[in-house]
Amino acid sequence: MLLDTEYQNKIKTSIQEIVSFNEQANPNVLWEIIKGRIRDETIKYASFKQKTDLQNEQEITSNIKNLEREI
């Protein structure tokens, strides 16, 4: 996932939003907030990615079965 540019962009955007919203926060607190947001974004993105990958796999399997029937 770390090489996925969409994931990288989501994380960068989230960090920028947190930092701009919490400019006066204690650095330790800010770091904990950032870690929590990264965790949340990672879980959401991983679930989405897994779901779409499974759908693609099912579609490809279905196409293969249809082609086998035609042969």
CHARMM internal coordinates of N, CA and C (Angstrom, degrees):
IC EDIT
DIST 1 N 1 CA 1.4473
DIST 1 CA 1 C 1.5272
ANGL 1 N 1 CA 1 C 111.47
DIST 1 C 2 N 1.3081
ANGL 1 CA 1 C 2 N 117.30
DIHE 1 N 1 CA 1 C 2 N -30.09
DIST 2 N 2 CA 1.4618
ANGL 1 C 2 N 2 CA 119.62
DIHE 1 CA 1 C 2 N 2 CA -176.63
DIST 2 CA 2 C 1.5164
ANGL 2 N 2 CA 2 C 112.38
DIHE 1 C 2 N 2 CA 2 C -64.81
DIST 2 C 3 N 1.3236
ANGL 2 CA 2 C 3 N 117.84
DIHE 2 N 2 CA 2 C 3 N -21.48
DIST 3 N 3 CA 1.4568
ANGL 2 C 3 N 3 CA 121.11
DIHE 2 CA 2 C 3 N 3 CA 178.84
DIST 3 CA 3 C 1.5257
ANGL 3 N 3 CA 3 C 112.61
DIHE 2 C 3 N 3 CA 3 C -90.09
DIST 3 C 4 N 1.3177
ANGL 3 CA 3 C 4 N 116.96
DIHE 3 N 3 CA 3 C 4 N -7.82
DIST 4 N 4 CA 1.4579
ANGL 3 C 4 N 4 CA 122.75
DIHE 3 CA 3 C 4 N 4 CA -179.13
DIST 4 CA 4 C 1.5346
ANGL 4 N 4 CA 4 C 109.05
DIHE 3 C 4 N 4 CA 4 C -77.65
DIST 4 C 5 N 1.3332
ANGL 4 CA 4 C 5 N 116.77
DIHE 4 N 4 CA 4 C 5 N 117.30
DIST 5 N 5 CA 1.4660
ANGL 4 C 5 N 5 CA 120.42
DIHE 4 CA 4 C 5 N 5 CA -175.85
DIST 5 CA 5 C 1.5289
ANGL 5 N 5 CA 5 C 112.59
DIHE 4 C 5 N 5 CA 5 C -65.57
DIST 5 C 6 N 1.3175
ANGL 5 CA 5 C 6 N 117.44
DIHE 5 N 5 CA 5 C 6 N -32.83
DIST 6 N 6 CA 1.4707
ANGL 5 C 6 N 6 CA 119.91
DIHE 5 CA 5 C 6 N 6 CA 178.01
DIST 6 CA 6 C 1.5274
ANGL 6 N 6 CA 6 C 109.89
DIHE 5 C 6 N 6 CA 6 C -63.06
DIST 6 C 7 N 1.3221
ANGL 6 CA 6 C 7 N 116.36
DIHE 6 N 6 CA 6 C 7 N -43.79
DIST 7 N 7 CA 1.4682
ANGL 6 C 7 N 7 CA 121.29
DIHE 6 CA 6 C 7 N 7 CA 178.15
DIST 7 CA 7 C 1.5337
ANGL 7 N 7 CA 7 C 110.03
DIHE 6 C 7 N 7 CA 7 C -63.73
DIST 7 C 8 N 1.3031
ANGL 7 CA 7 C 8 N 117.12
DIHE 7 N 7 CA 7 C 8 N -44.80
DIST 8 N 8 CA 1.4643
ANGL 7 C 8 N 8 CA 121.50
DIHE 7 CA 7 C 8 N 8 CA 179.67
DIST 8 CA 8 C 1.5246
ANGL 8 N 8 CA 8 C 110.93
DIHE 7 C 8 N 8 CA 8 C -58.55
DIST 8 C 9 N 1.3401
ANGL 8 CA 8 C 9 N 116.13
DIHE 8 N 8 CA 8 C 9 N -43.85
DIST 9 N 9 CA 1.4625
ANGL 8 C 9 N 9 CA 120.26
DIHE 8 CA 8 C 9 N 9 CA 179.95
DIST 9 CA 9 C 1.5200
ANGL 9 N 9 CA 9 C 112.19
DIHE 8 C 9 N 9 CA 9 C -64.20
DIST 9 C 10 N 1.3352
ANGL 9 CA 9 C 10 N 116.63
DIHE 9 N 9 CA 9 C 10 N -39.99
DIST 10 N 10 CA 1.4617
ANGL 9 C 10 N 10 CA 120.25
DIHE 9 CA 9 C 10 N 10 CA 178.42
DIST 10 CA 10 C 1.5246
ANGL 10 N 10 CA 10 C 110.69
DIHE 9 C 10 N 10 CA 10 C -62.31
DIST 10 C 11 N 1.3167
ANGL 10 CA 10 C 11 N 116.83
DIHE 10 N 10 CA 10 C 11 N -43.60
DIST 11 N 11 CA 1.4624
ANGL 10 C 11 N 11 CA 120.99
DIHE 10 CA 10 C 11 N 11 CA -179.16
DIST 11 CA 11 C 1.5285
ANGL 11 N 11 CA 11 C 110.63
DIHE 10 C 11 N 11 CA 11 C -66.56
DIST 11 C 12 N 1.3284
ANGL 11 CA 11 C 12 N 116.84
DIHE 11 N 11 CA 11 C 12 N -44.72
DIST 12 N 12 CA 1.4682
ANGL 11 C 12 N 12 CA 120.16
DIHE 11 CA 11 C 12 N 12 CA 179.60
DIST 12 CA 12 C 1.5215
ANGL 12 N 12 CA 12 C 111.16
DIHE 11 C 12 N 12 CA 12 C -60.76
DIST 12 C 13 N 1.3179
ANGL 12 CA 12 C 13 N 116.35
DIHE 12 N 12 CA 12 C 13 N -43.90
DIST 13 N 13 CA 1.4657
ANGL 12 C 13 N 13 CA 120.85
DIHE 12 CA 12 C 13 N 13 CA 179.72
DIST 13 CA 13 C 1.5260
ANGL 13 N 13 CA 13 C 110.64
DIHE 12 C 13 N 13 CA 13 C -63.07
DIST 13 C 14 N 1.3262
ANGL 13 CA 13 C 14 N 116.39
DIHE 13 N 13 CA 13 C 14 N -43.67
DIST 14 N 14 CA 1.4645
ANGL 13 C 14 N 14 CA 120.23
DIHE 13 CA 13 C 14 N 14 CA 179.86
DIST 14 CA 14 C 1.5240
ANGL 14 N 14 CA 14 C 111.04
DIHE 13 C 14 N 14 CA 14 C -61.69
DIST 14 C 15 N 1.3215
ANGL 14 CA 14 C 15 N 116.96
DIHE 14 N 14 CA 14 C 15 N -43.84
DIST 15 N 15 CA 1.4637
ANGL 14 C 15 N 15 CA 120.63
DIHE 14 CA 14 C 15 N 15 CA -179.67
DIST 15 CA 15 C 1.5255
ANGL 15 N 15 CA 15 C 110.40
DIHE 14 C 15 N 15 CA 15 C -63.57
DIST 15 C 16 N 1.3255
ANGL 15 CA 15 C 16 N 117.02
DIHE 15 N 15 CA 15 C 16 N -43.29
DIST 16 N 16 CA 1.4571
ANGL 15 C 16 N 16 CA 120.16
DIHE 15 CA 15 C 16 N 16 CA 179.34
DIST 16 CA 16 C 1.5280
ANGL 16 N 16 CA 16 C 111.66
DIHE 15 C 16 N 16 CA 16 C -61.93
DIST 16 C 17 N 1.3335
ANGL 16 CA 16 C 17 N 116.55
DIHE 16 N 16 CA 16 C 17 N -40.88
DIST 17 N 17 CA 1.4659
ANGL 16 C 17 N 17 CA 120.59
DIHE 16 CA 16 C 17 N 17 CA 178.20
DIST 17 CA 17 C 1.5192
ANGL 17 N 17 CA 17 C 110.90
DIHE 16 C 17 N 17 CA 17 C -63.11
DIST 17 C 18 N 1.3164
ANGL 17 CA 17 C 18 N 116.74
DIHE 17 N 17 CA 17 C 18 N -44.08
DIST 18 N 18 CA 1.4654
ANGL 17 C 18 N 18 CA 120.93
DIHE 17 CA 17 C 18 N 18 CA -178.48
DIST 18 CA 18 C 1.5239
ANGL 18 N 18 CA 18 C 110.52
DIHE 17 C 18 N 18 CA 18 C -63.88
DIST 18 C 19 N 1.3224
ANGL 18 CA 18 C 19 N 116.28
DIHE 18 N 18 CA 18 C 19 N -46.55
DIST 19 N 19 CA 1.4601
ANGL 18 C 19 N 19 CA 120.35
DIHE 18 CA 18 C 19 N 19 CA -178.10
DIST 19 CA 19 C 1.5261
ANGL 19 N 19 CA 19 C 111.03
DIHE 18 C 19 N 19 CA 19 C -63.74
DIST 19 C 20 N 1.3217
ANGL 19 CA 19 C 20 N 117.49
DIHE 19 N 19 CA 19 C 20 N -42.67
DIST 20 N 20 CA 1.4605
ANGL 19 C 20 N 20 CA 119.43
DIHE 19 CA 19 C 20 N 20 CA -179.23
DIST 20 CA 20 C 1.5313
ANGL 20 N 20 CA 20 C 112.02
DIHE 19 C 20 N 20 CA 20 C -68.74
DIST 20 C 21 N 1.3232
ANGL 20 CA 20 C 21 N 117.03
DIHE 20 N 20 CA 20 C 21 N -32.43
DIST 21 N 21 CA 1.4577
ANGL 20 C 21 N 21 CA 121.16
DIHE 20 CA 20 C 21 N 21 CA -179.05
DIST 21 CA 21 C 1.5278
ANGL 21 N 21 CA 21 C 111.49
DIHE 20 C 21 N 21 CA 21 C -78.47
DIST 21 C 22 N 1.3345
ANGL 21 CA 21 C 22 N 117.46
DIHE 21 N 21 CA 21 C 22 N -30.28
DIST 22 N 22 CA 1.4674
ANGL 21 C 22 N 22 CA 122.34
DIHE 21 CA 21 C 22 N 22 CA -175.42
DIST 22 CA 22 C 1.5293
ANGL 22 N 22 CA 22 C 111.80
DIHE 21 C 22 N 22 CA 22 C -116.72
DIST 22 C 23 N 1.3092
ANGL 22 CA 22 C 23 N 116.86
DIHE 22 N 22 CA 22 C 23 N 47.74
DIST 23 N 23 CA 1.4664
ANGL 22 C 23 N 23 CA 121.08
DIHE 22 CA 22 C 23 N 23 CA -176.02
DIST 23 CA 23 C 1.5217
ANGL 23 N 23 CA 23 C 112.91
DIHE 22 C 23 N 23 CA 23 C -61.16
DIST 23 C 24 N 1.3049
ANGL 23 CA 23 C 24 N 118.00
DIHE 23 N 23 CA 23 C 24 N -36.07
DIST 24 N 24 CA 1.4630
ANGL 23 C 24 N 24 CA 121.49
DIHE 23 CA 23 C 24 N 24 CA -175.17
DIST 24 CA 24 C 1.5288
ANGL 24 N 24 CA 24 C 113.10
DIHE 23 C 24 N 24 CA 24 C -91.88
DIST 24 C 25 N 1.3164
ANGL 24 CA 24 C 25 N 117.54
DIHE 24 N 24 CA 24 C 25 N 3.99
DIST 25 N 25 CA 1.4618
ANGL 24 C 25 N 25 CA 120.68
DIHE 24 CA 24 C 25 N 25 CA -176.19
DIST 25 CA 25 C 1.5257
ANGL 25 N 25 CA 25 C 111.29
DIHE 24 C 25 N 25 CA 25 C -73.07
DIST 25 C 26 N 1.3046
ANGL 25 CA 25 C 26 N 114.28
DIHE 25 N 25 CA 25 C 26 N 154.76
DIST 26 N 26 CA 1.4557
ANGL 25 C 26 N 26 CA 121.94
DIHE 25 CA 25 C 26 N 26 CA 174.07
DIST 26 CA 26 C 1.5329
ANGL 26 N 26 CA 26 C 107.97
DIHE 25 C 26 N 26 CA 26 C -60.35
DIST 26 C 27 N 1.3283
ANGL 26 CA 26 C 27 N 118.76
DIHE 26 N 26 CA 26 C 27 N 136.93
DIST 27 N 27 CA 1.4760
ANGL 26 C 27 N 27 CA 120.40
DIHE 26 CA 26 C 27 N 27 CA -178.46
DIST 27 CA 27 C 1.5252
ANGL 27 N 27 CA 27 C 113.72
DIHE 26 C 27 N 27 CA 27 C -57.03
DIST 27 C 28 N 1.3166
ANGL 27 CA 27 C 28 N 117.70
DIHE 27 N 27 CA 27 C 28 N -34.80
DIST 28 N 28 CA 1.4627
ANGL 27 C 28 N 28 CA 120.09
DIHE 27 CA 27 C 28 N 28 CA 178.76
DIST 28 CA 28 C 1.5272
ANGL 28 N 28 CA 28 C 111.26
DIHE 27 C 28 N 28 CA 28 C -68.05
DIST 28 C 29 N 1.3066
ANGL 28 CA 28 C 29 N 115.76
DIHE 28 N 28 CA 28 C 29 N -41.27
DIST 29 N 29 CA 1.4627
ANGL 28 C 29 N 29 CA 120.66
DIHE 28 CA 28 C 29 N 29 CA 178.16
DIST 29 CA 29 C 1.5277
ANGL 29 N 29 CA 29 C 109.76
DIHE 28 C 29 N 29 CA 29 C -66.99
DIST 29 C 30 N 1.3023
ANGL 29 CA 29 C 30 N 115.76
DIHE 29 N 29 CA 29 C 30 N -42.67
DIST 30 N 30 CA 1.4623
ANGL 29 C 30 N 30 CA 120.66
DIHE 29 CA 29 C 30 N 30 CA 179.02
DIST 30 CA 30 C 1.5267
ANGL 30 N 30 CA 30 C 110.44
DIHE 29 C 30 N 30 CA 30 C -59.68
DIST 30 C 31 N 1.3260
ANGL 30 CA 30 C 31 N 116.71
DIHE 30 N 30 CA 30 C 31 N -43.13
DIST 31 N 31 CA 1.4652
ANGL 30 C 31 N 31 CA 120.73
DIHE 30 CA 30 C 31 N 31 CA 178.90
DIST 31 CA 31 C 1.5266
ANGL 31 N 31 CA 31 C 110.80
DIHE 30 C 31 N 31 CA 31 C -61.95
DIST 31 C 32 N 1.3181
ANGL 31 CA 31 C 32 N 117.85
DIHE 31 N 31 CA 31 C 32 N -41.80
DIST 32 N 32 CA 1.4659
ANGL 31 C 32 N 32 CA 121.17
DIHE 31 CA 31 C 32 N 32 CA 178.92
DIST 32 CA 32 C 1.5295
ANGL 32 N 32 CA 32 C 110.85
DIHE 31 C 32 N 32 CA 32 C -64.45
DIST 32 C 33 N 1.3166
ANGL 32 CA 32 C 33 N 117.13
DIHE 32 N 32 CA 32 C 33 N -39.06
DIST 33 N 33 CA 1.4690
ANGL 32 C 33 N 33 CA 121.13
DIHE 32 CA 32 C 33 N 33 CA 177.71
DIST 33 CA 33 C 1.5241
ANGL 33 N 33 CA 33 C 109.93
DIHE 32 C 33 N 33 CA 33 C -64.59
DIST 33 C 34 N 1.3300
ANGL 33 CA 33 C 34 N 116.40
DIHE 33 N 33 CA 33 C 34 N -43.48
DIST 34 N 34 CA 1.4677
ANGL 33 C 34 N 34 CA 120.54
DIHE 33 CA 33 C 34 N 34 CA 179.62
DIST 34 CA 34 C 1.5252
ANGL 34 N 34 CA 34 C 110.35
DIHE 33 C 34 N 34 CA 34 C -62.30
DIST 34 C 35 N 1.3267
ANGL 34 CA 34 C 35 N 116.73
DIHE 34 N 34 CA 34 C 35 N -44.78
DIST 35 N 35 CA 1.4732
ANGL 34 C 35 N 35 CA 119.83
DIHE 34 CA 34 C 35 N 35 CA 179.74
DIST 35 CA 35 C 1.5244
ANGL 35 N 35 CA 35 C 111.40
DIHE 34 C 35 N 35 CA 35 C -61.17
DIST 35 C 36 N 1.3273
ANGL 35 CA 35 C 36 N 116.28
DIHE 35 N 35 CA 35 C 36 N -40.93
DIST 36 N 36 CA 1.4635
ANGL 35 C 36 N 36 CA 120.13
DIHE 35 CA 35 C 36 N 36 CA 178.79
DIST 36 CA 36 C 1.5234
ANGL 36 N 36 CA 36 C 111.81
DIHE 35 C 36 N 36 CA 36 C -63.90
DIST 36 C 37 N 1.3255
ANGL 36 CA 36 C 37 N 117.11
DIHE 36 N 36 CA 36 C 37 N -42.21
DIST 37 N 37 CA 1.4624
ANGL 36 C 37 N 37 CA 121.11
DIHE 36 CA 36 C 37 N 37 CA 179.86
DIST 37 CA 37 C 1.5243
ANGL 37 N 37 CA 37 C 110.66
DIHE 36 C 37 N 37 CA 37 C -66.21
DIST 37 C 38 N 1.3498
ANGL 37 CA 37 C 38 N 116.40
DIHE 37 N 37 CA 37 C 38 N -41.79
DIST 38 N 38 CA 1.4699
ANGL 37 C 38 N 38 CA 119.76
DIHE 37 CA 37 C 38 N 38 CA 178.06
DIST 38 CA 38 C 1.5194
ANGL 38 N 38 CA 38 C 109.93
DIHE 37 C 38 N 38 CA 38 C -60.83
DIST 38 C 39 N 1.3253
ANGL 38 CA 38 C 39 N 116.65
DIHE 38 N 38 CA 38 C 39 N -41.76
DIST 39 N 39 CA 1.4607
ANGL 38 C 39 N 39 CA 120.51
DIHE 38 CA 38 C 39 N 39 CA 178.68
DIST 39 CA 39 C 1.5309
ANGL 39 N 39 CA 39 C 110.37
DIHE 38 C 39 N 39 CA 39 C -61.69
DIST 39 C 40 N 1.3234
ANGL 39 CA 39 C 40 N 117.30
DIHE 39 N 39 CA 39 C 40 N -47.28
DIST 40 N 40 CA 1.4629
ANGL 39 C 40 N 40 CA 121.31
DIHE 39 CA 39 C 40 N 40 CA -179.95
DIST 40 CA 40 C 1.5277
ANGL 40 N 40 CA 40 C 111.63
DIHE 39 C 40 N 40 CA 40 C -61.17
DIST 40 C 41 N 1.3291
ANGL 40 CA 40 C 41 N 116.40
DIHE 40 N 40 CA 40 C 41 N -46.86
DIST 41 N 41 CA 1.4675
ANGL 40 C 41 N 41 CA 120.73
DIHE 40 CA 40 C 41 N 41 CA -179.82
DIST 41 CA 41 C 1.5301
ANGL 41 N 41 CA 41 C 111.08
DIHE 40 C 41 N 41 CA 41 C -63.62
DIST 41 C 42 N 1.3134
ANGL 41 CA 41 C 42 N 116.34
DIHE 41 N 41 CA 41 C 42 N -38.01
DIST 42 N 42 CA 1.4644
ANGL 41 C 42 N 42 CA 120.55
DIHE 41 CA 41 C 42 N 42 CA -179.77
DIST 42 CA 42 C 1.5208
ANGL 42 N 42 CA 42 C 111.02
DIHE 41 C 42 N 42 CA 42 C -65.62
DIST 42 C 43 N 1.3102
ANGL 42 CA 42 C 43 N 116.53
DIHE 42 N 42 CA 42 C 43 N -43.53
DIST 43 N 43 CA 1.4708
ANGL 42 C 43 N 43 CA 120.31
DIHE 42 CA 42 C 43 N 43 CA 179.17
DIST 43 CA 43 C 1.5246
ANGL 43 N 43 CA 43 C 110.28
DIHE 42 C 43 N 43 CA 43 C -63.52
DIST 43 C 44 N 1.3347
ANGL 43 CA 43 C 44 N 117.41
DIHE 43 N 43 CA 43 C 44 N -45.35
DIST 44 N 44 CA 1.4694
ANGL 43 C 44 N 44 CA 120.46
DIHE 43 CA 43 C 44 N 44 CA 179.36
DIST 44 CA 44 C 1.5231
ANGL 44 N 44 CA 44 C 111.13
DIHE 43 C 44 N 44 CA 44 C -62.06
DIST 44 C 45 N 1.3167
ANGL 44 CA 44 C 45 N 115.92
DIHE 44 N 44 CA 44 C 45 N -46.19
DIST 45 N 45 CA 1.4645
ANGL 44 C 45 N 45 CA 119.64
DIHE 44 CA 44 C 45 N 45 CA -176.83
DIST 45 CA 45 C 1.5275
ANGL 45 N 45 CA 45 C 111.23
DIHE 44 C 45 N 45 CA 45 C -67.30
DIST 45 C 46 N 1.3250
ANGL 45 CA 45 C 46 N 117.24
DIHE 45 N 45 CA 45 C 46 N -40.95
DIST 46 N 46 CA 1.4659
ANGL 45 C 46 N 46 CA 120.51
DIHE 45 CA 45 C 46 N 46 CA 179.54
DIST 46 CA 46 C 1.5236
ANGL 46 N 46 CA 46 C 110.83
DIHE 45 C 46 N 46 CA 46 C -63.69
DIST 46 C 47 N 1.3231
ANGL 46 CA 46 C 47 N 117.08
DIHE 46 N 46 CA 46 C 47 N -40.63
DIST 47 N 47 CA 1.4699
ANGL 46 C 47 N 47 CA 120.50
DIHE 46 CA 46 C 47 N 47 CA 177.78
DIST 47 CA 47 C 1.5191
ANGL 47 N 47 CA 47 C 110.87
DIHE 46 C 47 N 47 CA 47 C -64.32
DIST 47 C 48 N 1.3215
ANGL 47 CA 47 C 48 N 116.76
DIHE 47 N 47 CA 47 C 48 N -45.22
DIST 48 N 48 CA 1.4640
ANGL 47 C 48 N 48 CA 121.17
DIHE 47 CA 47 C 48 N 48 CA 178.54
DIST 48 CA 48 C 1.5244
ANGL 48 N 48 CA 48 C 110.88
DIHE 47 C 48 N 48 CA 48 C -61.25
DIST 48 C 49 N 1.3250
ANGL 48 CA 48 C 49 N 116.34
DIHE 48 N 48 CA 48 C 49 N -45.54
DIST 49 N 49 CA 1.4631
ANGL 48 C 49 N 49 CA 121.38
DIHE 48 CA 48 C 49 N 49 CA -178.04
DIST 49 CA 49 C 1.5286
ANGL 49 N 49 CA 49 C 110.47
DIHE 48 C 49 N 49 CA 49 C -64.12
DIST 49 C 50 N 1.3259
ANGL 49 CA 49 C 50 N 116.94
DIHE 49 N 49 CA 49 C 50 N -42.26
DIST 50 N 50 CA 1.4564
ANGL 49 C 50 N 50 CA 120.84
DIHE 49 CA 49 C 50 N 50 CA 179.52
DIST 50 CA 50 C 1.5281
ANGL 50 N 50 CA 50 C 110.57
DIHE 49 C 50 N 50 CA 50 C -63.69
DIST 50 C 51 N 1.3133
ANGL 50 CA 50 C 51 N 116.88
DIHE 50 N 50 CA 50 C 51 N -41.62
DIST 51 N 51 CA 1.4586
ANGL 50 C 51 N 51 CA 121.22
DIHE 50 CA 50 C 51 N 51 CA -179.96
DIST 51 CA 51 C 1.5309
ANGL 51 N 51 CA 51 C 110.76
DIHE 50 C 51 N 51 CA 51 C -63.94
DIST 51 C 52 N 1.3159
ANGL 51 CA 51 C 52 N 117.51
DIHE 51 N 51 CA 51 C 52 N -46.22
DIST 52 N 52 CA 1.4670
ANGL 51 C 52 N 52 CA 120.30
DIHE 51 CA 51 C 52 N 52 CA -179.23
DIST 52 CA 52 C 1.5241
ANGL 52 N 52 CA 52 C 111.36
DIHE 51 C 52 N 52 CA 52 C -68.03
DIST 52 C 53 N 1.3300
ANGL 52 CA 52 C 53 N 117.28
DIHE 52 N 52 CA 52 C 53 N -37.01
DIST 53 N 53 CA 1.4617
ANGL 52 C 53 N 53 CA 120.01
DIHE 52 CA 52 C 53 N 53 CA 177.43
DIST 53 CA 53 C 1.5271
ANGL 53 N 53 CA 53 C 110.90
DIHE 52 C 53 N 53 CA 53 C -64.38
DIST 53 C 54 N 1.3226
ANGL 53 CA 53 C 54 N 117.03
DIHE 53 N 53 CA 53 C 54 N -40.17
DIST 54 N 54 CA 1.4619
ANGL 53 C 54 N 54 CA 121.42
DIHE 53 CA 53 C 54 N 54 CA 178.49
DIST 54 CA 54 C 1.5224
ANGL 54 N 54 CA 54 C 110.95
DIHE 53 C 54 N 54 CA 54 C -65.12
DIST 54 C 55 N 1.3294
ANGL 54 CA 54 C 55 N 117.07
DIHE 54 N 54 CA 54 C 55 N -41.18
DIST 55 N 55 CA 1.4607
ANGL 54 C 55 N 55 CA 120.68
DIHE 54 CA 54 C 55 N 55 CA 177.76
DIST 55 CA 55 C 1.5212
ANGL 55 N 55 CA 55 C 111.13
DIHE 54 C 55 N 55 CA 55 C -63.69
DIST 55 C 56 N 1.3286
ANGL 55 CA 55 C 56 N 116.92
DIHE 55 N 55 CA 55 C 56 N -41.92
DIST 56 N 56 CA 1.4625
ANGL 55 C 56 N 56 CA 120.68
DIHE 55 CA 55 C 56 N 56 CA 178.02
DIST 56 CA 56 C 1.5223
ANGL 56 N 56 CA 56 C 110.90
DIHE 55 C 56 N 56 CA 56 C -63.61
DIST 56 C 57 N 1.3168
ANGL 56 CA 56 C 57 N 116.43
DIHE 56 N 56 CA 56 C 57 N -41.15
DIST 57 N 57 CA 1.4651
ANGL 56 C 57 N 57 CA 120.36
DIHE 56 CA 56 C 57 N 57 CA 179.18
DIST 57 CA 57 C 1.5217
ANGL 57 N 57 CA 57 C 110.98
DIHE 56 C 57 N 57 CA 57 C -63.71
DIST 57 C 58 N 1.3306
ANGL 57 CA 57 C 58 N 117.07
DIHE 57 N 57 CA 57 C 58 N -42.25
DIST 58 N 58 CA 1.4564
ANGL 57 C 58 N 58 CA 121.07
DIHE 57 CA 57 C 58 N 58 CA 179.16
DIST 58 CA 58 C 1.5248
ANGL 58 N 58 CA 58 C 110.80
DIHE 57 C 58 N 58 CA 58 C -64.87
DIST 58 C 59 N 1.3205
ANGL 58 CA 58 C 59 N 116.90
DIHE 58 N 58 CA 58 C 59 N -39.67
DIST 59 N 59 CA 1.4574
ANGL 58 C 59 N 59 CA 121.23
DIHE 58 CA 58 C 59 N 59 CA 178.89
DIST 59 CA 59 C 1.5291
ANGL 59 N 59 CA 59 C 110.62
DIHE 58 C 59 N 59 CA 59 C -64.79
DIST 59 C 60 N 1.3026
ANGL 59 CA 59 C 60 N 117.24
DIHE 59 N 59 CA 59 C 60 N -43.69
DIST 60 N 60 CA 1.4659
ANGL 59 C 60 N 60 CA 121.05
DIHE 59 CA 59 C 60 N 60 CA 179.22
DIST 60 CA 60 C 1.5206
ANGL 60 N 60 CA 60 C 110.55
DIHE 59 C 60 N 60 CA 60 C -65.12
DIST 60 C 61 N 1.3251
ANGL 60 CA 60 C 61 N 117.29
DIHE 60 N 60 CA 60 C 61 N -41.90
DIST 61 N 61 CA 1.4616
ANGL 60 C 61 N 61 CA 121.24
DIHE 60 CA 60 C 61 N 61 CA 178.27
DIST 61 CA 61 C 1.5235
ANGL 61 N 61 CA 61 C 110.33
DIHE 60 C 61 N 61 CA 61 C -61.87
DIST 61 C 62 N 1.3176
ANGL 61 CA 61 C 62 N 116.74
DIHE 61 N 61 CA 61 C 62 N -42.15
DIST 62 N 62 CA 1.4557
ANGL 61 C 62 N 62 CA 121.33
DIHE 61 CA 61 C 62 N 62 CA 178.46
DIST 62 CA 62 C 1.5305
ANGL 62 N 62 CA 62 C 110.75
DIHE 61 C 62 N 62 CA 62 C -62.85
DIST 62 C 63 N 1.3214
ANGL 62 CA 62 C 63 N 116.85
DIHE 62 N 62 CA 62 C 63 N -43.03
DIST 63 N 63 CA 1.4614
ANGL 62 C 63 N 63 CA 120.69
DIHE 62 CA 62 C 63 N 63 CA 178.02
DIST 63 CA 63 C 1.5225
ANGL 63 N 63 CA 63 C 111.81
DIHE 62 C 63 N 63 CA 63 C -62.89
DIST 63 C 64 N 1.3015
ANGL 63 CA 63 C 64 N 116.86
DIHE 63 N 63 CA 63 C 64 N -39.27
DIST 64 N 64 CA 1.4705
ANGL 63 C 64 N 64 CA 120.67
DIHE 63 CA 63 C 64 N 64 CA 178.17
DIST 64 CA 64 C 1.5185
ANGL 64 N 64 CA 64 C 110.26
DIHE 63 C 64 N 64 CA 64 C -64.30
DIST 64 C 65 N 1.3198
ANGL 64 CA 64 C 65 N 117.20
DIHE 64 N 64 CA 64 C 65 N -44.21
DIST 65 N 65 CA 1.4735
ANGL 64 C 65 N 65 CA 120.40
DIHE 64 CA 64 C 65 N 65 CA 179.39
DIST 65 CA 65 C 1.5280
ANGL 65 N 65 CA 65 C 110.90
DIHE 64 C 65 N 65 CA 65 C -62.10
DIST 65 C 66 N 1.3354
ANGL 65 CA 65 C 66 N 116.47
DIHE 65 N 65 CA 65 C 66 N -41.13
DIST 66 N 66 CA 1.4634
ANGL 65 C 66 N 66 CA 119.67
DIHE 65 CA 65 C 66 N 66 CA 178.92
DIST 66 CA 66 C 1.5283
ANGL 66 N 66 CA 66 C 111.27
DIHE 65 C 66 N 66 CA 66 C -64.32
DIST 66 C 67 N 1.3054
ANGL 66 CA 66 C 67 N 116.20
DIHE 66 N 66 CA 66 C 67 N -40.74
DIST 67 N 67 CA 1.4614
ANGL 66 C 67 N 67 CA 119.43
DIHE 66 CA 66 C 67 N 67 CA 178.33
DIST 67 CA 67 C 1.5210
ANGL 67 N 67 CA 67 C 111.91
DIHE 66 C 67 N 67 CA 67 C -66.77
DIST 67 C 68 N 1.3238
ANGL 67 CA 67 C 68 N 117.28
DIHE 67 N 67 CA 67 C 68 N -36.71
DIST 68 N 68 CA 1.4609
ANGL 67 C 68 N 68 CA 120.46
DIHE 67 CA 67 C 68 N 68 CA 177.38
DIST 68 CA 68 C 1.5282
ANGL 68 N 68 CA 68 C 111.00
DIHE 67 C 68 N 68 CA 68 C -65.22
DIST 68 C 69 N 1.3162
ANGL 68 CA 68 C 69 N 117.39
DIHE 68 N 68 CA 68 C 69 N -37.31
DIST 69 N 69 CA 1.4563
ANGL 68 C 69 N 69 CA 120.92
DIHE 68 CA 68 C 69 N 69 CA 178.38
DIST 69 CA 69 C 1.5311
ANGL 69 N 69 CA 69 C 110.90
DIHE 68 C 69 N 69 CA 69 C -65.02
DIST 69 C 70 N 1.3279
ANGL 69 CA 69 C 70 N 115.78
DIHE 69 N 69 CA 69 C 70 N -38.71
DIST 70 N 70 CA 1.4625
ANGL 69 C 70 N 70 CA 120.41
DIHE 69 CA 69 C 70 N 70 CA -179.79
DIST 70 CA 70 C 1.5214
ANGL 70 N 70 CA 70 C 111.43
DIHE 69 C 70 N 70 CA 70 C -65.57
DIST 70 C 71 N 1.3039
ANGL 70 CA 70 C 71 N 116.05
DIHE 70 N 70 CA 70 C 71 N -34.07
DIST 71 N 71 CA 1.4786
ANGL 70 C 71 N 71 CA 119.95
DIHE 70 CA 70 C 71 N 71 CA -179.51
DIST 71 CA 71 C 1.4940
ANGL 71 N 71 CA 71 C 107.35
DIHE 70 C 71 N 71 CA 71 C -74.58
END
COOR INIT
IC SEED 1 N 1 CA 1 C
IC BUILD
